[in-house]
Structures are given as C-alpha cells and as structure tokens.
Amino acid sequence: VEKKAGYSFAGEDIYLNVAGGMSIDEPAVDLGVVMAVVSSLKNMPLPQDMAFFGEVGLSGEIRSVAQPLIRIKEAQSLGFGTILLPAGNLAALDKKELPAIACVGVKTVRQALDHVF
C-alpha cells in the first residue's frame, strides 16, 4: 500500500486482530484488510453499505478469487448495496446471474482506494 498507493505508515502501529483466535487462510480477505487499514490511517470510515473481496498481490494488483457469485449473493443477503471485487472476477461472470447489487470491478489497490476515498 505504501509503494503502490502512496500511503505512509511510518511511525504507525498496525495490528490486525481476528476474533476468537481464528486463523485466516482465505486470500479473498486481502482487499478488505487493505481498505480497513487505510480507513484507519485516514480516520475516515468505510461506507457502511460496501463490501470488499479480492486477493492483493505484491505489485498492487487485485487477483481473482474462487466462487465470486456466491460471495456477491452473500453480500447482498447481508444488506450490502455495493461490492468492490476483482475486475477479472466481474468480467467472467454472466451478468444475467448477478443479483441486484452494484458490482465495481477493480484491477489495482489504487483503483479501489480511489473509488472509496
């Protein structure tokens, strides 16, 4: 995020706590974590009706993940109105299958951050 999106975390203490000591082995949480960390750094809340999923690569790209349609449908069922997801996942989906939720495909962390902030 520092190198590819221009945010400086020098002098900041960053902790990620997963409730109940669970371990996370799901790469799709990467984008949500990045968005939460930048939200905290900027002291700006994320939109309450927005969900995120996608794997973040070291060069700042947002990689596609497995089962995007299931993730989108679950976000909608939880009341989210917009979801940011990998552009590759969005392009591969049959638009007729998409539920009535705004889907925004992003290719890079910078695109995701610019969309929200």
N, C-alpha and C positions, 0 to 999 in steps of 0.2 A: 504494500500500500504506500509505503514511503517512496520507493523507487518509481513505481509506475503511475501513482496518482498524486504525488506531491504533498502528502500529509506528513508532518514531522511528529514523531513520537518520542523524540529525545527528551529526557527528563520526566517522562510519563511512566507510571507503573500500571501495567495492564495485567489483569487477572481474568481468567475465564473459569467460571465455576459451573460444573454440571451437577444438577440437583441429585442428591442421594448417592453420590459417588459413582454414578453410572459412567461407563466409558462410551465414547463416541467413535464408531468406526465407519460412519456414513459420510462420504466426501461431499454429499449434497448440502451439508450444513455450512460449508465454507463461506458462501456468499452472505448468508445471514449473519455469521460471526463478523465478517468484514464490515457489514453495514452497521451492526451494533457498536463495534469499536469506534468507527468514525463518528457515529451519532454521539457517543460519549465524549469524544475528543472535541467535537464542535459544540457540545452542550445543546444539541438540537434533537428533539425526539423524532423517531421514525414515524411515518404516517401509520395510524392505528389500523387502517384497513388494508395494509400492504404486506404481502408475504414474499419470501425470497427462497430460491434454491438454486444450487449450481456449485460445481467444483471450481476452485480458483487455482490456476497454475502459477508457477513461479514467475512467468513473464506477464502476469496480469490478465491472461485470457480466462474466460468463463467457459469451462468444459461441460459438455452434455453429460447427463446422468441417466440412470435407468428409471423406467416407469414414470415418465413425466405426466402422462394423462391422469394417473392415479393421484399424483401429488397435487395437480391442479384441481381435481374434483374434491379432494380433501380440504384444500384451502378454501374453496367455495363453501363447502359444508360447514366450515368453522366461521363463516361470515366475512371472509376477506373479499374485498372488491377488486383488488389489483394484485397481480403476481409478477415479479421480475424473475425471469428464468433464462437459461442459456439460449441464445439465438438458434443454435443448432437443434435443440430440442423443439423449439417452436416451429421451425421450418419443416421438421419431419412429421409433425402432427397433421392429421386430417382435420381441417378447420370445421368440418361438419360435426365432429365429435366433441369439440370444445364446449364446455359449459359457459354460461353467461357470466364470465368473469373477464376483466380486462387483462390480457396477457402481453407483457412487454419483453421482447427478446433482447438480450444484451450480449455483446461479444467480449467486452472487457470490464474490468473493475471500474475503470474511469467512466465508461458509459453508465454503469449502474449508479455510481456516485453522482454523476451529473444529472441523472434523471431524478434522483431523490433530493439532492441538496442544490 
